[in-house]
Amino acid sequence: MESWIRLGRLTRNHRPVTLGERASPDDLFALDGVPLRIESAATSRRILLYHKCAGELTTRHDPEERPTVFERLPRIRQGRWIAAGRLDFNSEGLLVFTTDGGLARTLMHPSSELPRVYMARISGRLTELARHTLTSGVRLDDGWAAFDAVEEGGGKGLNGWYAVRVHEGRNRLVRRLFESQGYPVNRLIRIQHGPFRLPRGLRRGQCQELDAEAIREVLVCINRNFASAGPEGVLRPDAD
């Protein structure tokens, strides 16, 4: 595409394009006088929030034919839904899906350190010593781990609810941390993943797609460029 610009073959609104220009969705582009199909990142990148049920797998296919989250998602004509993270079979709550593989990798990559917030119902009530240990650090079989924060969330009888925050997505991390102190988790709900929160009123098994403005706000939060260069013949301009 840069070669087209340098040679003056690419025009915007009937004028030659220069490197570094910012474009808008209303601009008209042409290559050698032939109009180009413009695909804006705002319309090509899609993000879906799904409220996972317990008893669903975060996979496309299961040899045992158990329910999967992908069976619940709306069908799309172009691309496919990519899960930006997972929840185990018995866990519930927020799953983020996108058609943008780069965004999915960013949300899952350990270096992003995006916060994940869960509501955990455990058997028993945490002692002050257990709370201190869980926020100071515990050696698990795959290394040290800790909660960034632990807050009481109520509960009845022998069960207690706690809101916990971590900044990594290791397998069954929340469950293993509680279990290391002798507190089995009997219900686990993710309510936040990075800038995404489980929408109020979104019932289990339902999904909600973000509009273009919400996507822009999310991408700013995770410090990503909104637009990217696509394959030759398709221009994806920056969105202001």
VEXLO-609880 format. One record per residue (C-alpha): residue in three letters; x, y, z. Coordinates in Angstrom, 2 decimals, padded with zeros to 5 digits. Layout:
% residues N
(r 'ala',(X,Y,Z)),
...
% end
This chain:
% residues 240
(r 'met',(000.00,000.00,000.00)),
(r 'glu',(002.88,002.39,000.76)),
(r 'ser',(004.17,001.88,-002.77)),
(r 'trp',(000.78,002.93,-004.15)),
(r 'ile',(000.96,006.11,-002.09)),
(r 'arg',(004.54,006.93,-003.13)),
(r 'leu',(003.67,006.44,-006.79)),
(r 'gly',(000.58,008.61,-006.48)),
(r 'arg',(-001.73,005.78,-007.48)),
(r 'leu',(-003.93,006.00,-004.38)),
(r 'thr',(-006.29,008.97,-004.05)),
(r 'arg',(-008.61,010.15,-001.32)),
(r 'asn',(-011.51,012.36,-002.34)),
(r 'his',(-009.87,012.71,-005.77)),
(r 'arg',(-006.52,013.92,-004.35)),
(r 'pro',(-003.29,011.92,-003.93)),
(r 'val',(-002.88,010.34,-000.51)),
(r 'thr',(000.22,011.17,001.56)),
(r 'leu',(001.80,008.86,004.13)),
(r 'gly',(000.51,009.37,007.66)),
(r 'glu',(-002.83,010.87,006.68)),
(r 'arg',(-005.80,010.11,008.90)),
(r 'ala',(-008.93,009.02,007.10)),
(r 'ser',(-012.60,009.04,008.01)),
(r 'pro',(-015.34,006.55,007.10)),
(r 'asp',(-016.85,009.08,004.65)),
(r 'asp',(-013.70,009.40,002.52)),
(r 'leu',(-013.71,008.09,-001.07)),
(r 'phe',(-010.61,006.13,-002.09)),
(r 'ala',(-009.53,005.01,-005.54)),
(r 'leu',(-006.57,003.11,-006.97)),
(r 'asp',(-005.59,004.21,-010.48)),
(r 'gly',(-008.99,005.86,-010.69)),
(r 'val',(-010.89,002.69,-009.74)),
(r 'pro',(-012.94,003.07,-006.51)),
(r 'leu',(-011.79,000.92,-003.60)),
(r 'arg',(-014.06,-000.88,-001.20)),
(r 'ile',(-013.49,000.73,002.17)),
(r 'glu',(-013.72,-001.50,005.20)),
(r 'ser',(-013.64,000.46,008.42)),
(r 'ala',(-012.22,-001.15,011.54)),
(r 'ala',(-015.35,000.04,013.32)),
(r 'thr',(-017.45,-002.29,011.18)),
(r 'ser',(-014.99,-005.14,010.59)),
(r 'arg',(-013.97,-005.65,014.22)),
(r 'arg',(-016.73,-007.09,016.36)),
(r 'ile',(-016.81,-007.75,020.10)),
(r 'leu',(-019.36,-009.89,021.89)),
(r 'leu',(-019.94,-010.28,025.63)),
(r 'tyr',(-021.39,-013.63,026.67)),
(r 'his',(-022.73,-014.76,030.05)),
(r 'lys',(-021.46,-018.31,030.32)),
(r 'cys',(-023.50,-020.95,032.11)),
(r 'ala',(-022.01,-023.57,034.38)),
(r 'gly',(-021.80,-026.85,032.47)),
(r 'glu',(-020.55,-025.35,029.20)),
(r 'leu',(-017.12,-025.81,027.63)),
(r 'thr',(-015.10,-022.96,026.14)),
(r 'thr',(-014.29,-024.92,023.00)),
(r 'arg',(-015.72,-025.34,019.52)),
(r 'his',(-016.09,-029.11,019.59)),
(r 'asp',(-016.24,-031.69,022.36)),
(r 'pro',(-015.71,-035.42,021.69)),
(r 'glu',(-018.19,-036.19,024.48)),
(r 'glu',(-020.77,-033.88,022.87)),
(r 'arg',(-021.15,-031.71,025.96)),
(r 'pro',(-022.57,-028.19,025.47)),
(r 'thr',(-020.12,-025.55,024.26)),
(r 'val',(-020.32,-021.77,024.43)),
(r 'phe',(-019.92,-021.47,020.66)),
(r 'glu',(-023.27,-023.17,020.15)),
(r 'arg',(-024.90,-020.14,021.80)),
(r 'leu',(-023.21,-017.43,019.73)),
(r 'pro',(-024.86,-015.70,016.77)),
(r 'arg',(-023.69,-016.80,013.35)),
(r 'ile',(-021.66,-014.32,011.33)),
(r 'arg',(-021.08,-014.14,007.58)),
(r 'gln',(-017.45,-013.01,007.66)),
(r 'gly',(-014.72,-014.24,009.97)),
(r 'arg',(-015.41,-016.22,013.11)),
(r 'trp',(-015.78,-015.65,016.83)),
(r 'ile',(-012.54,-016.05,018.80)),
(r 'ala',(-012.65,-016.53,022.57)),
(r 'ala',(-010.42,-014.01,024.37)),
(r 'gly',(-009.86,-016.25,027.37)),
(r 'arg',(-011.58,-019.24,028.91)),
(r 'leu',(-013.64,-020.32,031.88)),
(r 'asp',(-013.62,-023.86,033.20)),
(r 'phe',(-016.59,-026.20,032.84)),
(r 'asn',(-018.17,-025.35,036.20)),
(r 'ser',(-017.52,-021.60,036.17)),
(r 'glu',(-019.94,-018.90,035.05)),
(r 'gly',(-019.88,-015.30,033.97)),
(r 'leu',(-018.19,-013.07,031.46)),
(r 'leu',(-016.55,-014.38,028.31)),
(r 'val',(-015.33,-011.98,025.63)),
(r 'phe',(-015.44,-012.96,021.96)),
(r 'thr',(-014.08,-011.00,019.03)),
(r 'thr',(-013.46,-011.38,015.32)),
(r 'asp',(-010.06,-009.68,015.76)),
(r 'gly',(-007.32,-012.22,016.46)),
(r 'gly',(-004.86,-009.52,017.49)),
(r 'leu',(-007.26,-008.14,020.07)),
(r 'ala',(-007.92,-011.64,021.42)),
(r 'arg',(-004.18,-012.26,021.82)),
(r 'thr',(-003.74,-008.94,023.63)),
(r 'leu',(-006.52,-009.75,026.08)),
(r 'met',(-005.00,-013.16,026.83)),
(r 'his',(-001.28,-012.36,026.81)),
(r 'pro',(000.33,-012.39,030.28)),
(r 'ser',(002.20,-009.15,029.59)),
(r 'ser',(-001.09,-007.23,029.36)),
(r 'glu',(-001.79,-007.91,033.07)),
(r 'leu',(-005.44,-007.00,032.56)),
(r 'pro',(-007.47,-007.31,035.78)),
(r 'arg',(-009.96,-010.13,036.10)),
(r 'val',(-012.59,-009.88,038.83)),
(r 'tyr',(-014.56,-012.84,040.14)),
(r 'met',(-017.30,-013.46,042.66)),
(r 'ala',(-016.41,-016.66,044.49)),
(r 'arg',(-018.64,-018.57,046.90)),
(r 'ile',(-016.55,-020.71,049.20)),
(r 'ser',(-017.25,-023.23,051.92)),
(r 'gly',(-016.56,-021.36,055.14)),
(r 'arg',(-015.36,-017.84,055.91)),
(r 'leu',(-011.82,-016.60,055.42)),
(r 'thr',(-009.74,-016.00,058.51)),
(r 'glu',(-007.54,-012.91,058.61)),
(r 'leu',(-004.50,-015.16,058.30)),
(r 'ala',(-005.91,-016.85,055.19)),
(r 'arg',(-006.79,-013.49,053.63)),
(r 'his',(-003.28,-012.18,054.32)),
(r 'thr',(-001.70,-015.31,052.85)),
(r 'leu',(-003.84,-015.17,049.71)),
(r 'thr',(-002.89,-011.56,049.01)),
(r 'ser',(000.78,-012.03,049.96)),
(r 'gly',(001.43,-015.05,047.77)),
(r 'val',(001.06,-018.81,047.64)),
(r 'arg',(003.29,-021.33,045.90)),
(r 'leu',(001.16,-023.42,043.55)),
(r 'asp',(002.33,-026.28,041.36)),
(r 'asp',(002.96,-023.83,038.49)),
(r 'gly',(004.60,-021.06,040.52)),
(r 'trp',(003.74,-018.24,042.90)),
(r 'ala',(000.33,-016.60,042.73)),
(r 'ala',(-001.76,-014.19,044.77)),
(r 'phe',(-004.97,-012.23,044.74)),
(r 'asp',(-004.51,-008.52,044.07)),
(r 'ala',(-007.50,-007.84,046.31)),
(r 'val',(-010.08,-009.75,048.36)),
(r 'glu',(-013.35,-008.20,049.55)),
(r 'glu',(-016.20,-009.78,051.47)),
(r 'gly',(-019.42,-010.11,049.52)),
(r 'gly',(-021.85,-011.51,052.07)),
(r 'gly',(-023.28,-015.00,052.19)),
(r 'lys',(-025.61,-017.18,054.23)),
(r 'gly',(-025.04,-020.19,056.41)),
(r 'leu',(-021.76,-021.98,055.90)),
(r 'asn',(-020.99,-020.31,052.57)),
(r 'gly',(-019.26,-016.98,052.09)),
(r 'trp',(-019.07,-014.79,048.99)),
(r 'tyr',(-015.86,-012.93,048.13)),
(r 'ala',(-014.92,-010.58,045.31)),
(r 'val',(-011.36,-011.28,044.20)),
(r 'arg',(-009.11,-009.65,041.61)),
(r 'val',(-006.20,-011.21,039.74)),
(r 'his',(-004.15,-009.95,036.79)),
(r 'glu',(-003.40,-013.22,035.02)),
(r 'gly',(-005.41,-016.02,033.47)),
(r 'arg',(-003.75,-019.22,034.64)),
(r 'asn',(-005.91,-022.33,034.57)),
(r 'arg',(-008.32,-022.54,037.55)),
(r 'leu',(-006.22,-019.95,039.39)),
(r 'val',(-008.97,-018.61,041.66)),
(r 'arg',(-010.12,-022.08,042.66)),
(r 'arg',(-006.59,-023.29,043.34)),
(r 'leu',(-005.72,-020.28,045.47)),
(r 'phe',(-008.73,-020.74,047.73)),
(r 'glu',(-008.20,-024.50,047.88)),
(r 'ser',(-004.58,-023.98,048.95)),
(r 'gln',(-005.94,-022.54,052.21)),
(r 'gly',(-008.60,-025.21,052.66)),
(r 'tyr',(-011.57,-023.32,051.18)),
(r 'pro',(-013.25,-025.17,048.28)),
(r 'val',(-015.03,-022.93,045.78)),
(r 'asn',(-018.58,-024.11,045.10)),
(r 'arg',(-019.55,-021.32,042.71)),
(r 'leu',(-017.42,-018.97,040.62)),
(r 'ile',(-018.61,-016.07,038.45)),
(r 'arg',(-016.34,-013.78,036.43)),
(r 'ile',(-017.73,-010.25,036.37)),
(r 'gln',(-014.87,-008.34,034.72)),
(r 'his',(-012.07,-008.97,032.22)),
(r 'gly',(-009.94,-005.90,031.58)),
(r 'pro',(-012.19,-003.07,030.38)),
(r 'phe',(-015.14,-005.43,029.90)),
(r 'arg',(-017.77,-005.91,032.60)),
(r 'leu',(-020.62,-008.38,032.74)),
(r 'pro',(-023.63,-006.22,031.77)),
(r 'arg',(-026.40,-005.88,034.31)),
(r 'gly',(-029.44,-007.80,033.19)),
(r 'leu',(-027.53,-010.08,030.82)),
(r 'arg',(-028.86,-013.49,031.76)),
(r 'arg',(-026.92,-016.74,031.65)),
(r 'gly',(-026.71,-018.05,028.10)),
(r 'gln',(-027.29,-014.61,026.57)),
(r 'cys',(-024.86,-012.37,024.69)),
(r 'gln',(-024.55,-008.68,023.92)),
(r 'glu',(-022.58,-007.15,021.06)),
(r 'leu',(-020.76,-003.84,021.51)),
(r 'asp',(-021.48,-000.99,019.14)),
(r 'ala',(-018.75,000.94,017.31)),
(r 'glu',(-018.47,003.67,019.96)),
(r 'ala',(-018.13,001.16,022.78)),
(r 'ile',(-015.42,-000.66,020.81)),
(r 'arg',(-013.48,002.59,020.38)),
(r 'glu',(-013.63,003.25,024.13)),
(r 'val',(-012.48,-000.28,024.92)),
(r 'leu',(-009.53,-000.08,022.55)),
(r 'val',(-008.40,003.19,024.11)),
(r 'cys',(-008.51,001.50,027.52)),
(r 'ile',(-006.18,-001.28,026.45)),
(r 'asn',(-003.88,001.09,024.57)),
(r 'arg',(-004.34,-000.37,021.12)),
(r 'asn',(-004.49,001.44,017.81)),
(r 'phe',(-008.08,001.40,016.61)),
(r 'ala',(-007.22,000.88,012.97)),
(r 'ser',(-004.83,-001.48,011.23)),
(r 'ala',(-003.71,-001.99,007.67)),
(r 'gly',(-005.52,-004.84,006.03)),
(r 'pro',(-004.64,-006.93,002.98)),
(r 'glu',(-003.96,-005.17,-000.30)),
(r 'gly',(-007.10,-003.79,-001.87)),
(r 'val',(-008.77,-003.05,001.47)),
(r 'leu',(-008.03,000.12,003.40)),
(r 'arg',(-008.98,000.32,007.05)),
(r 'pro',(-008.73,003.97,008.04)),
(r 'asp',(-008.20,005.35,011.53)),
(r 'ala',(-011.38,006.40,013.28)),
(r 'asp',(-011.38,009.65,015.24)),
% end
